Amino acid sequence: MDLDRIYANGDVIPGGADYPARWAAEAAAFRGQMGARARLDLPYGAGERQRFDLFLPEGTPKGLMVFVHGGWWLAFDKSTWSHLAAGAVARGWAVAMPSYTLAPEARISAITREIASAVVAAAAEVAGPIVVTGHSAGGHLSARMACADVALTAEVAARITRVVPISPLAELELLMPLAANQKLQIDAEEARRESPTRHLPRAGVALHVTVGADERAAFIFHARHLSEEWSCDWSLVPDTHHFNVLDGLCRADDPLTRLVLGE
């Protein structure tokens, strides 16, 4: 079996190669529309990519949504995904989108620590409850923010009320045979330490795992496996694949936006 093939999305999604440019254009347009309510490149550490963008609603925010981008921990940054804040911002939430150091410069365990630092820094800018979500590799990183072993300040950990991983890569041992692991450097210890499926979530955090109904079976397996290990609900987003499963976050009344925010 070609194990790399079962995770390949671009080859099986019509027009898959066109999506990154489309995302970048939509993200840039959204930043332009937000004007002063887009606070860009706020630092959460000293590293070049340790920055987050913060998008603010009109008036006092209801709380903070943190969105963590995907790309196999190897690609993209926050600037590609700004438009996905639109739905939550329209519903009165602030949205933080961090970049992070990519593999192979950083291993996944270090990236997890960076995202924890980003959540703490963003929480200092916005009061109220925090919901964390993310997609694919970002789904993994958002799931890690629910895990009891991740170091967050006690105040921020208590404010995280909801975590909704989208199409997460949740069991890292399954990725060890893939070609990408030459850069990711996942070994048995890293898989044990960094797989959300191997950790208990913090008490009091509402959890829901979701994935596109038309995604490759491997991604549906990861989502269902995580929900089973966490004993939480999971759901399929109808008529969506790995590249458009996030589109609902652009719309205030979309079921995905409401699911992530718990509204």
N, C-alpha and C positions, 0 to 999 in steps of 0.2 A: 504493500500500500504506500502511495505517495503521501506521507503525512503532511508535508507542506501544502499540498493541494487542498486538503480538507479545511484549511484556514484561509485560503486565498479568496479574496472577495472581488477584487478588481476584474479578474478574468471572467467572472460569471455574472456580473451586474452590467446590464446594458448601459453603455456610455460611462462606465466606471472611471475611465481615465479623465473625464471632464469634471468630476466632482470637486477636486481640490481648488481649481481655479474659480469655480462657481462659489464655493464657500468663502474664499478669500475676498471676492468682490462683494458678496453680501455682507460680510463682516465689516469691510471698510465703509460701506454705505451706512451701516447702522451706527458705527462710531461717529461718522459725520453728522448724522441726524441727532445724536445725543448731545452734541455741543459740550457745554460745561458740566453736564451730568455724567460725562465719561472722564473718569480720572485714570490716566494711563501710566503704566510703568512704575507702579508703587513698589518699593523694595520690601522683600521679606527676608533677605539674606545678602551676603556679599557677592555671590556668584553672578556671572553675566546673565544667566537666564532666571535668576531668582527674583522675578518681578511678577506682579499681578495687575490686571486691569479691574477697575471697580465701576460698575454702572449703577447709577442712582435713579430711583423713581422720583416723580414729583411729590413733594411733601415728605413726611417722616416715614422711613421704611418700616414695613411690617416685620422685617427680619432680613436675614442674609442667606442667599443661595450661593453655594460654591460649586462651580462646574469645572471638572478636570478633563482635559482633552485626551484623546487616544492617539494612535499611531505606533503601536507596538513598542512603546517606550523609546522609539528610535527616530520619530519624525514629528513635525508640526510644532507650533507654539500657540500661545493664547490669541494671537492676532487673526488666526484663521476662523475663529469660532464666535466672535463677538455677537453676531446676529442671534445666536441661540439664547441670549439674555432677554430678548424682546418680550417674550411671553410673561416671564416672571416680573420684569420691570413694569409692564403694563398692569400687573396685578398688585403692584405696590411694594415689591421686594427689591432690595439691592442685590446685585449679582457680582461675585468676584470670580475672575478667570485667571488662574496662575499658569505661567510657563514653568518648566523644570529642566534640570540638566538631563540630557538624553544619554542613553547607552550608545557606545561602550564607555563614555567618559564617566558615567555613574552606573552602578549596579542598581537593581530594583529596590533593594533595601535602603539605599541612600536616597532614591527618589521618593520613597514613602516618607522618609524623615523630612524631606523638603516640602512635600505637600502638607504635612502636619504643621510645619512652620508657617506655610502660606495661610492655612486656615486660622491659625492664631493671630497672624498679622492682620488679616482681613476682618476678623472678629473685633479687633481693637478699633476699627473704623465705623462699625455698624452695631447698634444695640439690638437685642431681641434674639429670638430663636434662630438656629442655624440648620439648614438642610444641605446635604452634600450629595451631589450626583456626578456622574462622569460616564464616558463611553469607551468600551473596548479596553485598552490598557488603562484609560482613565476610569473605566468602570471598576477595574481591579483597585486602583488607587483610592477611589471613593469608598469602595467596600472596606479597605484597610482603615479608613477613618472611623469606622464603626467598631473596630476590633479593640478589645480591652487592653492588648499589649502595646498599642501605639501611644507614644508619649505626647500628650497634650496637656496644657494647663488644666487644673481642676475646674476652673471657671468656664473655659471653652468647652471642655468635655461635657459639662452639665448643660450647656446651651445647645449642643447638637441633639436635636429632637427627632431627626428623620434622615435616613440614608437610602438612596434609590440608585443602585448600580444599573446601568443600561448596557446590555450585551457584554458583561464583564468577562475577562479572562481570569477565572477564579481558582483554578487548580494548576499551579505552575509546573508540577512534575510532568504534565502532559505536553509541555512545550519544550522539554529538554532535548528531544530528538530532532527538533526543527533546525533548519539552516540558520534561522535568525538567532539561535542560541549561541552562535559563534560570537555575537556581539553582546547578547544579553547576559551570558555567563551564569545561567541558572544551573546550580548543582543541587544535590539532594538536600543540603542544609538550607540553601536559599529557598528552595521550594517549600520546605517545612516551615521556615520562618515567615515567608511572604505570601503564602497561599491563604486567602481569606477563608477558604473551606476548612483550614486547620485551626481556626481561632474562634472563640466565643465572642459574640458581639457584646457591647456594654449594655447593662441593664437600663431599661427605660428608653432606648432608641427604637423608634418605629422603623421597620425594615420592609422593603419591597424590591424585588428583582424583576427587571423587565427586559425583553429582547424582541427583535422583529420576528413576526410570524414567518417571513420568507427568508430568514437568514440561513446560513449553512448550518448543518446539523451540529457541528462542533460547538458553535456559539450557543445554540439552544441547550446543548448538554451542559455547558459551563453554567448557564443561568439557572437551570433547573437543579443542578447539583448544589450550587450555593444555597438556593432556597431550601433544599432538603437539609443541608448541614446546619443552617440557621433556623430551621423550623419557621420560616416566614412565607408569605404569599409570593407568588411570581405570576407574571402575565405575559402574553404575546401581544405585541402591537400589530393590529391587522394590516395586511397589504404593505408591509415594509421590509426592506432588506437592510444590510449592515450600513449602507451609506445614507439612506433616507429615514432611518428609524428616529433620528433626532429632529426631523423637520417640525414636529409638533411643538417643540420648545419655542419656536418663533411666534406662536399664537397664544394669546392670553386664555382663550376658552378651550384650547385643545385638551383632550383627555390626558395626554402625556404631561403637559404643564401642570394640570391640576393634580395628577398622581404624584409628581415630584414634590410639589409644595404641600401636599396633604390637604388640599382645599376642595 
